[in-house]
Structure formats: structure tokens, C-alpha cells
């Protein structure tokens, strides 16, 4: 679904490439760990330390990569569409290789990863079919694909992914609303099997960080899915 049907703020929209390029310098100061890393902490079916080599799709500044390294992932590659974000990731010195590219067409070799992650990126994809197919192509038999994102319910409140531009004005990055059924259909068609799902709610920890969200307490805010590529 196109986010414009829910838009209540009417910010100027920019492409993911343009938006994250401008946002790269202070991205990590704007995104709380509650949004994505807390979801990763809740997932129970992934043996992180033994899941390598790993690929961090839409790796951004390397926040997910740092978390993976802290959980014992020793061999990690990253891919992102934005050169400025990759420059930030490079400074962390945690990736074996960093590549500029799209999550739907990585141009990486097939069946080489035991773990693939993608965090806070699905809302920028008009369709989910491409990324699930590409991740399946890159995954070894038995590999897992961990997808973490903003809950579609929260986007329906009318708040897109947004940031303050260098001119001080708020900007939104093109956003699409994907239901769980959209993920399930795309993943199943590609060959993935759902192993675990998690939905996070706006709780007291969130209210401390975002006091204005008190009115949304106990509403879904994010999700995590773990998909498996079964051995044939």
C-alpha cells in the first residue's frame, strides 16, 4: 500500500538514496535501539554465534552489524544503496566486505551465507518479492533470513520514516506499507519457511524515549520475522 493514503504530516518526500545520504551523519543519534536492536534481542530461534558468514542487507551505518558482532558473528558482509551510509559503516571496521547495491539485485554469488539480516528497510520497497527472492538465492541450505521493521499498524497512524534535513526542515523518505500477509506471500513464493515472529508494542521504555507517544501505548510499533531455507 502507498503511504500517501495515511499521510497526516505532509512532509516533502525524497528517495531512499537521497534521504539516507543526507541523514547519514546523525542517523545513529536519531534512531533508538528500541526500534530494531530490541527486536533482535527478542528473537530466540537464531544461534547467532554459529550463523556465518552473514550478510547485513541495507546495512546503513553498521548498527545491526555491531549488534551481530557482539553476538559472536565473526564473518560479516554489508550492502547498502547509499554511499554516505557505507562510509559510516566502514569506520566501524566490522565488515569483511562492504558493497554498494540494492537488496533486490546484489550481484553477489549464490548460496554463500548462513545468515542474512535486513533491518528498517522494507518500508522503502514498493514490492517485497525481489528482496525475498534475492535473499533466498544468496542463502545456503539451512540458512536464516531475519527481517526487522516498523509495524505497518504504526505507519497507519500517519507517520512516515522522516528526519530533519540539513536546512532544518523535516523530510520524509518514500514509504510503503506492507502487511504481514504481504511478507508471507513473498517469502513463501521465494521458498522461505517462517520459523519465528515477534511484534513489539509501545511500552514504558518507549514512553521514556518518546513521551508524546503515550497516546499510542500498547499499540504495535515494530516486528521481527525469522525465515528458514530448508534443506532440499
Secondary structure, DSSP 8 states (H G I E B T S, - for coil): -BGGGT-SS--EEE-HHHHHHHHGGGHHHHS-HHHHHHHHHH--S--GGG--SEEEET-TTSHHHHHHHHTT--SEEEEES-HHHHHHHHTT---SEEEE--SS-----SS-EEEEEEES-GGG-S-SHHHHHHHHHHEEEEEEEEEEEE-HHHHTTT--SEEE-TTS-EEEE--B---HHHHHHHHHHHT-EEEEEEEEE--HHHHHH-GGGGGGTTSEEEEEEEEE----
